[in-house]
Amino acid sequence: MSQKVLLTSKEVHIILHRLACQLIENHLDFSNTVLIGLQPRGKYLAERIKQVLESDYQIQDIKLGFLDITFFRDDFRRGEKTLEANKTQIDFLVEDKKVVFIDDVLYTGRSINAALTAIQSFGRPSEVELLTLIDRRFSRHLPIQPDYRGRQVDAINNEKVIVKWEGNDGEDAVYLVTK
C-alpha cells in the first residue's frame, strides 16, 4: 500500500478560505441559505466552513445541519458489510431556502443523489448546490457536478482518497492511497 500527499495542512487552509469566499459571493449574509453536511465525513468539512465564515468573515447566524443518507442510498442492501446509520441533525425547515450540501469527496455521485431524496423530508428547497473538498471527476456514475470544489483529483478505481481533519484525525491533510 502506498500513500501520496494530495493536500498539506496549509493547502487545506487556503482551500477552506477560497471555498468560504465563493460561498459569500453567492449567498452574501446567508439569511436564506442553509449548510447541510452529509454524514459521516461531510460533517467535518461543513463545521470547518462554518467556522471560517464566522471567525474570519464575521457572518453570523449560519444555519448548519447534518444529514444521514444511509437508508436513502441505492446501494443500501447491496454490500457485504452492514451499514451503520449516523444521526440526522436538522432543526430547521429547508422550505424555500438555498441548500448547500457539503461533502468531503465527490466520487460516484450516489451520496448526493441520496441526499437529494433525503432532504425532501425537511421541505422543498428553492435550490440546491454542492460543495466538495475533493472531486474525483473520472469516477462519476451519475451526472452530478460540484458548484464549489477544493481540488480535482484524477484517481483510478484502486486508489482511495483519504481526508483527515485536525479535530478528528490529528491533522488537516488529504492523501491518495493505493491498495
C-alpha positions as CSV (number, residue, x, y, z in Angstrom):
1,M,0.0,0.0,0.0
2,S,1.4,3.4,-1.0
3,Q,0.3,6.9,0.1
4,K,0.8,10.2,-1.6
5,V,0.0,13.6,-0.1
6,L,-2.6,15.4,-2.2
7,L,-3.1,18.4,0.1
8,T,-1.0,19.6,3.0
9,S,-2.4,21.4,6.1
10,K,-1.5,24.8,4.6
11,E,-3.2,23.9,1.3
12,V,-6.3,22.7,3.1
13,H,-6.4,26.0,5.0
14,I,-6.1,28.0,1.8
15,I,-8.9,26.0,0.1
16,L,-11.2,26.4,3.0
17,H,-10.9,30.1,2.8
18,R,-11.4,30.1,-1.0
19,L,-14.5,28.0,-0.7
20,A,-15.8,30.3,2.1
21,C,-15.3,33.3,-0.2
22,Q,-17.0,31.7,-3.1
23,L,-20.0,30.9,-0.8
24,I,-20.1,34.6,0.4
25,E,-20.1,35.8,-3.3
26,N,-23.2,33.7,-4.0
27,H,-25.0,33.9,-0.6
28,L,-23.9,37.2,1.0
29,D,-25.2,37.1,4.6
30,F,-26.7,33.5,4.4
31,S,-30.1,34.8,5.6
32,N,-31.8,32.5,3.1
33,T,-29.1,29.8,2.9
34,V,-28.5,26.7,5.0
35,L,-25.5,24.4,5.1
36,I,-26.0,20.7,5.2
37,G,-23.0,18.4,6.0
38,L,-23.5,14.9,4.6
39,Q,-22.8,12.2,7.2
40,P,-20.4,10.9,8.1
41,R,-17.4,12.7,6.7
42,G,-19.0,15.8,5.2
43,K,-19.9,16.9,8.7
44,Y,-16.3,17.8,9.5
45,L,-15.9,19.9,6.3
46,A,-19.2,21.7,7.0
47,E,-18.2,22.5,10.5
48,R,-14.9,24.0,9.3
49,I,-16.5,26.0,6.6
50,K,-19.0,27.5,9.1
51,Q,-16.1,28.2,11.5
52,V,-14.2,30.1,8.7
53,L,-17.3,32.1,7.7
54,E,-18.0,33.1,11.3
55,S,-14.5,33.8,12.6
56,D,-12.7,35.2,9.5
57,Y,-15.6,36.9,7.7
58,Q,-17.9,37.8,10.6
59,I,-21.0,36.1,9.2
60,Q,-23.4,35.3,12.0
61,D,-26.5,33.0,12.4
62,I,-25.4,30.5,9.8
63,K,-27.8,27.5,9.9
64,L,-25.9,24.2,9.8
65,G,-27.4,20.8,9.8
66,F,-26.2,17.2,9.3
67,L,-28.0,14.7,7.0
68,D,-27.7,11.0,7.2
69,I,-28.3,9.4,3.8
70,T,-27.6,5.8,4.7
71,F,-31.1,4.4,4.1
72,F,-31.6,6.6,1.0
73,R,-28.7,5.1,-0.9
74,D,-29.5,3.0,-3.9
75,D,-26.8,0.5,-2.9
76,F,-28.1,0.3,0.7
77,R,-28.7,-3.5,0.6
78,R,-26.0,-4.5,-1.9
79,G,-22.8,-4.6,0.1
80,E,-21.4,-7.3,2.2
81,K,-20.9,-5.1,5.3
82,T,-23.8,-3.9,7.4
83,L,-24.2,-0.1,7.1
84,E,-24.4,1.9,10.2
85,A,-26.6,4.9,10.3
86,N,-25.4,8.3,11.5
87,K,-27.5,11.0,13.1
88,T,-29.5,13.5,11.1
89,Q,-29.5,16.8,13.0
90,I,-31.5,19.4,11.2
91,D,-33.5,21.6,13.5
92,F,-34.9,24.0,10.8
93,L,-37.0,23.8,7.7
94,V,-35.4,24.0,4.3
95,E,-38.6,25.1,2.6
96,D,-37.8,27.8,0.0
97,K,-34.2,28.0,1.3
98,K,-31.0,27.7,-0.7
99,V,-29.4,24.5,0.5
100,V,-25.6,23.9,0.2
101,F,-24.7,20.2,0.5
102,I,-21.2,19.7,1.8
103,D,-19.2,16.5,1.5
104,D,-15.5,15.8,1.7
105,V,-15.1,13.7,-1.5
106,L,-17.4,13.6,-4.6
107,Y,-16.9,10.1,-6.1
108,T,-19.7,8.3,-7.9
109,G,-22.4,10.9,-7.1
110,R,-24.6,8.3,-5.4
111,S,-24.4,10.0,-2.0
112,I,-25.6,13.3,-3.5
113,N,-28.4,11.5,-5.2
114,A,-29.4,10.0,-1.9
115,A,-29.1,13.4,-0.2
116,L,-31.5,15.0,-2.8
117,T,-34.1,12.4,-1.8
118,A,-33.5,12.6,2.0
119,I,-33.6,16.4,2.2
120,Q,-37.2,16.4,1.0
121,S,-38.3,15.3,4.4
122,F,-37.4,18.8,5.7
123,G,-39.2,20.8,3.0
124,R,-38.6,21.8,-0.6
125,P,-35.5,23.9,-1.1
126,S,-35.6,26.8,-3.7
127,E,-32.3,25.5,-5.0
128,V,-29.5,23.0,-4.0
129,E,-25.8,23.5,-4.5
130,L,-22.9,21.1,-3.8
131,L,-19.6,22.0,-2.2
132,T,-16.9,19.3,-2.0
133,L,-13.2,19.4,-0.9
134,I,-12.2,16.7,-3.4
135,D,-13.8,16.0,-6.8
136,R,-12.8,12.6,-8.2
137,R,-14.0,13.7,-11.7
138,F,-13.5,10.4,-13.6
139,S,-15.4,8.2,-11.2
140,R,-18.9,9.5,-11.7
141,H,-21.8,7.1,-12.1
142,L,-24.4,9.9,-12.2
143,P,-24.5,13.3,-13.9
144,I,-23.7,15.3,-10.7
145,Q,-21.1,18.0,-10.6
146,P,-20.0,20.3,-7.7
147,D,-20.7,24.0,-7.7
148,Y,-17.7,24.6,-5.4
149,R,-14.7,22.3,-5.4
150,G,-11.5,22.4,-3.5
151,R,-9.3,20.3,-5.8
152,Q,-10.0,17.9,-8.7
153,V,-8.3,14.6,-8.5
154,D,-7.8,12.1,-11.2
155,A,-7.8,8.8,-9.2
156,I,-8.3,5.4,-10.7
157,N,-10.5,2.8,-9.1
158,N,-8.0,1.0,-6.9
159,E,-7.0,4.4,-5.4
160,K,-8.8,5.8,-2.4
161,V,-8.8,9.5,-1.3
162,I,-8.5,9.9,2.5
163,V,-9.4,13.2,4.1
164,K,-8.1,13.9,7.6
165,W,-9.2,16.7,9.9
166,E,-7.3,18.2,12.7
167,G,-10.1,17.9,15.3
168,N,-10.8,14.3,14.4
169,D,-7.7,12.7,12.9
170,G,-4.9,14.9,14.4
171,E,-4.1,16.7,11.1
172,D,-5.6,18.5,8.2
173,A,-4.4,16.6,5.1
174,V,-5.6,14.7,2.1
175,Y,-3.9,11.5,0.9
176,L,-4.2,9.3,-2.2
177,V,-3.8,5.7,-1.1
178,T,-3.2,2.9,-3.5
179,K,-4.1,-0.6,-2.2
